[in-house]
Amino acid sequence: MNKELIAELVAAELRALSKVLVDHLGGGSEWFKPIGDEFYVSAAAIAPELRRRKEEAQALRRAKAKQERLPTVKAAESQEQRARRLFDEMARNIGREAVNHLKAMYPAVADRATLGGNWERSLTNHVRNDINWRMRPLLMALIAVHQEWSEDDA
């Protein structure tokens, strides 16, 4: 191959590489330097940015791996939150069923229901709060047992 053909191939490859790098880095002219009549990405200009991004990605991967290796404390917290939410939903459903039962058993209450739903919501919340208050010790005991089992499995 003659030198001119090699120079053209190298120039074409550098242009393609420059486009790819700028496309990934974003930005524009700050990455280029003139070489003859053409502009190509400057290795000196992009090297610090590529190094910074590489280090950030490595730090992110290390942090993610560390998070995955942590004991199940966070998982237990989310399971505790889930248990509390499900327990609260169950208590609210019992409260709704109590209101529906009251309306079915006492037609006068059902007539009052046409006046507004605030009393229904209030009674539902009262029943829910009462169930949550009375059953909280049981829920806490169940969560503690679950956490002990999780620690034993680990």
Backbone as CSV, one residue per row, in Angstrom:
resi,resn,N_x,N_y,N_z,CA_x,CA_y,CA_z,C_x,C_y,C_z
1,MET,0.842,-1.183,0.000,0.000,0.000,0.000,0.888,1.248,0.000
2,ASN,0.434,2.245,-0.710,1.234,3.466,-0.726,0.871,4.348,0.477
3,LYS,1.722,5.284,0.780,1.594,6.107,1.972,0.345,6.984,1.940
4,GLU,-0.039,7.455,0.763,-1.228,8.306,0.651,-2.489,7.534,0.999
5,LEU,-2.598,6.301,0.535,-3.763,5.464,0.831,-3.825,5.160,2.325
6,ILE,-2.688,4.855,2.921,-2.642,4.587,4.361,-3.054,5.837,5.142
7,ALA,-2.571,6.991,4.713,-2.919,8.246,5.385,-4.413,8.514,5.291
8,GLU,-5.024,8.248,4.140,-6.471,8.429,3.975,-7.254,7.467,4.866
9,LEU,-6.810,6.214,4.947,-7.485,5.231,5.809,-7.374,5.623,7.279
10,VAL,-6.200,6.067,7.687,-6.004,6.504,9.070,-6.874,7.719,9.359
11,ALA,-6.923,8.658,8.441,-7.735,9.869,8.627,-9.221,9.502,8.732
12,ALA,-9.667,8.587,7.883,-11.073,8.160,7.923,-11.384,7.477,9.256
13,GLU,-10.463,6.653,9.720,-10.658,5.962,11.001,-10.666,6.959,12.160
14,LEU,-9.793,7.938,12.127,-9.765,8.969,13.167,-11.056,9.795,13.177
15,ARG,-11.579,10.119,11.984,-12.848,10.853,11.919,-13.972,10.031,12.533
16,ALA,-14.030,8.744,12.182,-15.075,7.869,12.726,-14.940,7.738,14.239
17,LEU,-13.716,7.553,14.709,-13.465,7.458,16.146,-13.824,8.759,16.850
18,SER,-13.513,9.880,16.242,-13.848,11.186,16.811,-15.353,11.345,16.957
19,LYS,-16.111,10.936,15.931,-17.575,11.030,15.984,-18.139,10.159,17.111
20,VAL,-17.619,8.953,17.225,-18.095,8.039,18.274,-17.810,8.611,19.658
21,LEU,-16.595,9.085,19.872,-16.217,9.628,21.175,-17.054,10.848,21.546
22,VAL,-17.219,11.770,20.618,-18.001,12.974,20.903,-19.469,12.607,21.125
23,ASP,-19.951,11.629,20.387,-21.327,11.182,20.575,-21.525,10.650,21.997
24,HIS,-20.571,9.898,22.511,-20.680,9.338,23.863,-20.385,10.357,24.950
25,LEU,-19.468,11.260,24.687,-19.098,12.246,25.702,-20.066,13.412,25.753
26,GLY,-20.718,13.705,24.659,-21.535,14.904,24.590,-20.635,16.106,24.360
27,GLY,-21.219,17.241,24.182,-20.401,18.421,23.947,-19.994,18.515,22.499
28,GLY,-18.864,19.152,22.262,-18.461,19.331,20.878,-17.051,19.811,20.734
29,SER,-16.898,21.070,20.370,-15.612,21.597,19.942,-14.537,21.543,21.030
30,GLU,-14.932,21.492,22.292,-13.910,21.452,23.348,-13.062,20.191,23.291
31,TRP,-13.531,19.149,22.612,-12.791,17.888,22.540,-11.847,17.837,21.334
32,PHE,-11.961,18.765,20.401,-11.225,18.677,19.139,-9.957,19.520,19.141
33,LYS,-9.025,19.088,18.295,-7.836,19.893,18.014,-7.559,19.769,16.517
34,PRO,-7.009,20.810,15.940,-6.733,20.756,14.498,-5.463,19.949,14.211
35,ILE,-5.568,19.144,13.186,-4.397,18.421,12.674,-4.428,18.648,11.165
36,GLY,-3.541,19.517,10.699,-3.571,19.901,9.289,-4.852,20.680,9.020
37,ASP,-5.579,20.274,7.995,-6.838,20.937,7.639,-8.043,20.319,8.337
38,GLU,-7.853,19.241,9.050,-8.952,18.510,9.699,-8.930,18.737,11.205
39,PHE,-10.074,18.445,11.841,-10.174,18.490,13.298,-10.489,17.082,13.799
40,TYR,-9.726,16.655,14.803,-9.919,15.329,15.384,-10.024,15.467,16.901
41,VAL,-10.627,14.466,17.529,-10.718,14.481,18.985,-9.310,14.388,19.557
42,SER,-9.046,15.223,20.534,-7.731,15.259,21.165,-7.690,14.265,22.317
43,ALA,-6.731,13.361,22.258,-6.575,12.382,23.337,-6.300,13.076,24.659
44,ALA,-5.524,14.137,24.629,-5.201,14.877,25.855,-6.444,15.538,26.444
45,ALA,-7.368,15.940,25.592,-8.583,16.609,26.077,-9.594,15.617,26.652
46,ILE,-9.730,14.463,26.032,-10.768,13.529,26.491,-10.292,12.568,27.576
47,ALA,-9.001,12.357,27.693,-8.491,11.376,28.665,-8.951,11.675,30.090
48,PRO,-8.855,12.907,30.609,-9.323,13.158,31.988,-10.823,12.909,32.157
49,GLU,-11.610,13.288,31.134,-13.061,13.076,31.228,-13.392,11.588,31.206
50,LEU,-12.743,10.834,30.341,-12.971,9.388,30.292,-12.541,8.732,31.608
51,ARG,-11.431,9.161,32.159,-10.940,8.625,33.436,-11.935,8.933,34.557
52,ARG,-12.458,10.191,34.597,-13.421,10.585,35.624,-14.683,9.726,35.532
53,ARG,-15.185,9.544,34.322,-16.401,8.738,34.139,-16.162,7.277,34.516
54,LYS,-14.985,6.768,34.184,-14.651,5.387,34.539,-14.611,5.230,36.055
55,GLU,-13.965,6.175,36.750,-13.866,6.107,38.211,-15.234,6.233,38.862
56,GLU,-16.094,7.113,38.318,-17.452,7.248,38.851,-18.235,5.943,38.668
57,ALA,-18.101,5.335,37.507,-18.806,4.074,37.247,-18.297,2.971,38.170
58,GLN,-16.979,2.926,38.388,-16.425,1.919,39.298,-16.905,2.161,40.723
59,ALA,-16.923,3.415,41.158,-17.396,3.738,42.513,-18.863,3.358,42.661
60,LEU,-19.651,3.606,41.631,-21.070,3.246,41.667,-21.244,1.729,41.754
61,ARG,-20.448,0.996,40.965,-20.526,-0.476,41.019,-20.104,-0.995,42.384
62,ARG,-19.033,-0.403,42.967,-18.599,-0.824,44.300,-19.670,-0.539,45.342
63,ALA,-20.287,0.634,45.266,-21.341,0.993,46.226,-22.534,0.053,46.090
64,LYS,-22.886,-0.283,44.856,-24.007,-1.199,44.632,-23.676,-2.594,45.165
65,ALA,-22.459,-3.060,44.915,-22.048,-4.374,45.416,-22.029,-4.379,46.937
66,LYS,-21.552,-3.287,47.534,-21.526,-3.186,48.996,-22.937,-3.201,49.546
67,GLN,-23.843,-2.491,48.884,-25.243,-2.457,49.323,-25.860,-3.854,49.261
68,GLU,-25.526,-4.612,48.217,-26.070,-5.959,48.073,-25.503,-6.904,49.127
69,ARG,-24.266,-6.629,49.607,-23.648,-7.488,50.613,-24.081,-7.142,52.024
70,LEU,-24.723,-5.999,52.213,-25.139,-5.602,53.559,-26.087,-6.649,54.136
71,PRO,-26.096,-6.784,55.448,-27.051,-7.712,56.044,-28.476,-7.294,55.702
72,THR,-29.402,-8.149,55.973,-30.779,-7.925,55.558,-31.499,-6.914,56.443
73,VAL,-30.762,-6.005,57.065,-31.395,-4.995,57.913,-32.365,-4.158,57.092
74,LYS,-31.907,-3.685,55.925,-32.781,-2.888,55.083,-33.955,-3.718,54.588
75,ALA,-33.709,-4.962,54.214,-34.790,-5.827,53.759,-35.782,-6.064,54.887
76,ALA,-35.276,-6.235,56.120,-36.167,-6.441,57.258,-37.004,-5.192,57.494
77,GLU,-36.398,-4.021,57.323,-37.158,-2.785,57.474,-38.274,-2.715,56.448
78,SER,-37.970,-3.038,55.211,-39.010,-2.977,54.191,-40.061,-4.057,54.433
79,GLN,-39.645,-5.206,54.943,-40.629,-6.234,55.276,-41.488,-5.788,56.445
80,GLU,-40.873,-5.084,57.403,-41.657,-4.565,58.527,-42.664,-3.534,58.032
81,GLN,-42.219,-2.661,57.153,-43.138,-1.671,56.602,-44.260,-2.352,55.833
82,ARG,-43.914,-3.380,55.071,-44.937,-4.116,54.325,-45.923,-4.779,55.271
83,ALA,-45.422,-5.371,56.364,-46.298,-6.016,57.337,-47.243,-4.995,57.958
84,ARG,-46.705,-3.824,58.300,-47.560,-2.781,58.884,-48.625,-2.324,57.892
85,ARG,-48.219,-2.140,56.630,-49.181,-1.691,55.614,-50.280,-2.720,55.399
86,LEU,-49.887,-3.991,55.270,-50.891,-5.041,55.069,-51.817,-5.167,56.271
87,PHE,-51.242,-5.029,57.451,-52.040,-5.102,58.671,-53.042,-3.951,58.718
88,ASP,-52.587,-2.759,58.341,-53.466,-1.593,58.325,-54.570,-1.752,57.284
89,GLU,-54.227,-2.290,56.119,-55.248,-2.541,55.094,-56.297,-3.523,55.597
90,MET,-55.844,-4.585,56.282,-56.781,-5.561,56.825,-57.706,-4.896,57.836
91,ALA,-57.151,-4.064,58.711,-57.954,-3.386,59.721,-58.962,-2.445,59.064
92,ARG,-58.539,-1.736,58.022,-59.462,-0.836,57.318,-60.589,-1.626,56.661
93,ASN,-60.259,-2.772,56.061,-61.302,-3.602,55.440,-62.296,-4.101,56.484
94,ILE,-61.812,-4.459,57.652,-62.725,-4.882,58.728,-63.634,-3.708,59.101
95,GLY,-63.067,-2.510,59.180,-63.869,-1.327,59.480,-64.940,-1.089,58.427
96,ARG,-64.594,-1.253,57.163,-65.587,-1.080,56.084,-66.689,-2.126,56.191
97,GLU,-66.288,-3.362,56.468,-67.293,-4.417,56.626,-68.215,-4.121,57.809
98,ALA,-67.673,-3.554,58.880,-68.497,-3.187,60.034,-69.517,-2.124,59.643
99,VAL,-69.090,-1.136,58.867,-70.017,-0.090,58.413,-71.090,-0.711,57.522
100,ASN,-70.694,-1.559,56.584,-71.673,-2.198,55.693,-72.652,-3.061,56.479
101,HIS,-72.152,-3.780,57.467,-73.022,-4.612,58.309,-74.007,-3.729,59.087
102,LEU,-73.513,-2.632,59.625,-74.367,-1.720,60.369,-75.467,-1.165,59.472
103,LYS,-75.124,-0.790,58.250,-76.128,-0.261,57.324,-77.143,-1.332,56.930
104,ALA,-76.687,-2.580,56.801,-77.602,-3.665,56.419,-78.539,-4.032,57.564
105,MET,-78.037,-4.011,58.791,-78.836,-4.439,59.943,-79.811,-3.359,60.419
106,TYR,-79.453,-2.113,60.209,-80.278,-1.020,60.708,-80.624,-0.079,59.554
107,PRO,-81.798,-0.226,58.989,-82.196,0.585,57.834,-82.160,2.092,58.111
108,ALA,-82.383,2.486,59.348,-82.343,3.914,59.669,-80.932,4.469,59.423
109,VAL,-79.931,3.642,59.683,-78.550,4.055,59.424,-78.337,4.188,57.923
110,ALA,-78.926,3.255,57.162,-78.787,3.309,55.708,-79.438,4.575,55.162
111,ASP,-80.581,5.013,55.768,-81.222,6.253,55.339,-80.310,7.442,55.595
112,ARG,-79.598,7.404,56.707,-78.680,8.503,57.036,-77.505,8.548,56.041
113,ALA,-77.202,7.408,55.451,-76.072,7.334,54.525,-76.281,8.242,53.328
114,THR,-77.532,8.532,53.001,-77.788,9.423,51.862,-77.417,10.863,52.182
115,LEU,-77.252,11.201,53.473,-76.908,12.564,53.871,-75.428,12.876,53.679
116,GLY,-74.585,11.878,53.652,-73.151,12.107,53.467,-72.359,10.920,53.982
117,GLY,-71.128,10.809,53.524,-70.319,9.646,53.867,-69.289,9.890,54.953
118,ASN,-69.275,11.076,55.556,-68.268,11.348,56.573,-68.383,10.421,57.769
119,TRP,-69.578,10.104,58.191,-69.734,9.228,59.339,-69.213,7.827,59.015
120,GLU,-69.392,7.400,57.747,-68.886,6.073,57.360,-67.353,6.044,57.440
121,ARG,-66.730,7.065,56.895,-65.272,7.143,56.926,-64.776,7.229,58.372
122,SER,-65.471,8.010,59.183,-65.073,8.171,60.578,-65.170,6.848,61.332
123,LEU,-66.273,6.120,61.126,-66.438,4.835,61.803,-65.423,3.815,61.295
124,THR,-65.196,3.802,59.989,-64.190,2.894,59.421,-62.821,3.164,60.033
125,ASN,-62.434,4.433,60.103,-61.135,4.787,60.677,-61.066,4.478,62.162
126,HIS,-62.176,4.670,62.869,-62.202,4.355,64.302,-61.965,2.851,64.525
127,VAL,-62.647,2.020,63.754,-62.471,0.567,63.873,-61.044,0.190,63.492
128,ARG,-60.536,0.762,62.406,-59.159,0.476,61.968,-58.148,0.854,63.049
129,ASN,-58.270,2.035,63.587,-57.340,2.483,64.629,-57.416,1.603,65.865
130,ASP,-58.625,1.201,66.228,-58.787,0.346,67.395,-58.117,-1.021,67.173
131,ILE,-58.315,-1.590,66.002,-57.680,-2.876,65.689,-56.153,-2.720,65.698
132,ASN,-55.671,-1.681,65.053,-54.217,-1.459,65.024,-53.656,-1.312,66.433
133,TRP,-54.338,-0.565,67.285,-53.864,-0.330,68.649,-53.839,-1.629,69.455
134,ARG,-54.914,-2.392,69.362,-55.017,-3.625,70.153,-54.118,-4.736,69.629
135,MET,-53.881,-4.759,68.324,-53.110,-5.846,67.732,-51.631,-5.503,67.541
136,ARG,-51.228,-4.264,67.807,-49.837,-3.857,67.598,-48.833,-4.748,68.340
137,PRO,-49.061,-5.118,69.621,-48.094,-6.004,70.286,-47.902,-7.332,69.544
138,LEU,-49.002,-7.891,69.031,-48.899,-9.139,68.272,-48.095,-8.916,66.984
139,LEU,-48.366,-7.828,66.283,-47.639,-7.529,65.056,-46.152,-7.356,65.336
140,MET,-45.802,-6.632,66.396,-44.391,-6.416,66.733,-43.710,-7.748,67.089
141,ALA,-44.417,-8.615,67.792,-43.859,-9.920,68.144,-43.611,-10.757,66.883
142,LEU,-44.550,-10.718,65.953,-44.386,-11.470,64.706,-43.212,-10.927,63.888
143,ILE,-43.067,-9.620,63.850,-41.944,-9.025,63.124,-40.626,-9.435,63.773
144,ALA,-40.566,-9.413,65.105,-39.337,-9.799,65.817,-38.978,-11.256,65.530
145,VAL,-39.974,-12.136,65.538,-39.730,-13.553,65.248,-39.219,-13.701,63.816
146,HIS,-39.830,-12.987,62.889,-39.390,-13.059,61.493,-37.950,-12.587,61.356
147,GLN,-37.579,-11.520,62.059,-36.205,-11.020,61.995,-35.227,-12.038,62.582
148,GLU,-35.607,-12.702,63.665,-34.747,-13.740,64.241,-34.540,-14.874,63.260
149,TRP,-35.617,-15.275,62.592,-35.501,-16.355,61.618,-34.596,-15.934,60.468
150,SER,-34.726,-14.681,60.020,-33.882,-14.196,58.931,-32.416,-14.196,59.338
151,GLU,-32.123,-13.812,60.602,-30.754,-13.798,61.083,-30.205,-15.224,61.193
152,ASP,-31.054,-16.162,61.613,-30.620,-17.553,61.718,-30.301,-18.149,60.354
153,ASP,-31.064,-17.740,59.330,-30.840,-18.258,57.980,-29.541,-17.707,57.389
154,ALA,-29.161,-16.521,57.813,-27.967,-15.867,57.235,-26.688,-16.429,57.784
